[in-house]
């Protein structure tokens, strides 16, 4: 299923990620998925949350710049080889990914995927 992901560019300094997470937490926003990609100067914090509209409003009020991105939120079986099966299916259909990450939410494993061709990928799953 397609869902919205929040992407936040953060300067690479101690405590910055904590500040963002605390800001959302104080407003009762649950974080379902979380990943950080970083370089020497900055990082990209990517989140899937319980209330996207409230999260975006909260971040804006806190002067934290954020953008929304469409991603695929795919539930997979909790068994050895499930991720390999998904990756094989993507490869077989010549689908390139910008990025992906794995998370567990409410006891179930999920893959978050940002494909180069969203429509083609959505049709596979």
Secondary structure, 3 states (H helix, E strand, C coil): CEEEEEEEEEECCCCHHHHHHHHHHHCCCCEEEEEEEECCCEEEEEEEECCHHHHHHHHHHCCCCEEEEEEEEEECCCCCCHHHHHHHHHHHCCCCEEEEEEEEECCEEEEEEEECCHHHHHHHC
